[in-house]
Amino acid sequence: MSLTPEIAAMALAVIIVPIAVAVLIATAHHFSPKTYGKYSHDNYECGEVAVGDFQAPLPLQYFFFVMAFVVFDVDFVLLLPWAGSVRALGIGIFADVVIFIAIMLAGLFYASKKGYMRWADVR
């Protein structure tokens, strides 16, 4: 196996990236404040004085909504390269992507039907 430029670049990235991350973390740790002020552990409310307990539990609907957003956001990112080369890939890949989108929409409709996307109880 010969060392191609692509393999050399990947090997260099595998070596350089962890070193750069370690240096950045060490630098941040070195320059961060070691003592904390009176308001260091308070939540930041854009300059407003915090009212109430900021550690109160959030309703479960927020987590379902955020998870649905993350899943569909990742799917969108995965579909972007496909959208740029849809004609070159052919009808087989197009059918696969249509099935993929249909499965994702079925999951969204299921979550909506079960009430996971409702912000408040509608009576």
Buried (B, 14 or more C-beta within 10 A) or exposed (E): EEEEEEEEEEEEEEEEEEEEEEEEEEEEEEEEEEEEEEEEEEEEEEEEEEEEEEEEEEEEBEEBBEEBEEBBEEEEEEBEEBEEEBEEEEEEEEEEBEEBEEEBEEEBEEBEEEEBBEEEEEE
